[in-house]
Every structure is written in C-alpha cells, then in structure tokens.
Amino acid sequence: MTALRAGLLVAAVVAGPQLWSLVQSGELDGTSALIRAAVVAVVCGIGASWIGGLVRGYEADARRRRRDELLAQARKALESSPER
C-alpha cells in the first residue's frame, strides 16, 4: 500500500464522519469539506511515508546485524577448524 493510499484511507476514517456531519448541519459547505479532507489526507500520507521509512530502516538494520552475526560465526568456525 502506498503512502498516499494509506493517507486517503486514514483521512476517510478519521475526518470523514466529522466533515460529513458539519456539511449536513450546514456549518460547512461541500467545497470546504473537500479541501479539509484533502489537507488531512496529505498530512496522513506524509505521516505514513515517514513511518514506512522508519520500518524500512529498522528492517535494513536487522538484515545487517544478522549478516554480521553469520559472518562472525563463519569466521569463528574457520578459525577453530583443524588445519589440513
């Protein structure tokens, strides 16, 4: 799922009902509600992109640590093996 799609989904869930009720009660016109929904979607998309970047960074760090552990184990095994 892209960050934009996640932003749209979160915006629809979080801001949608409140904006709809404001439009229905006449406190807000439809155009203003759509603009506010778009702003919320952009902010949520930026947040989702940032969180995705954090997750990708953690995953890359975990892969690096696992690779380093495997290399250390291999070196240790080679050092402890009897010479031929």
Secondary structure by P-SEA (a helix, b strand, c coil): ccaaaaaaaaaaaacaaaaaaaaaaccccaaaaaaaaaaaaaaaaaaaaaaaaaaaaaaaaaaaaaaaaaaaaaaaaaaacccc
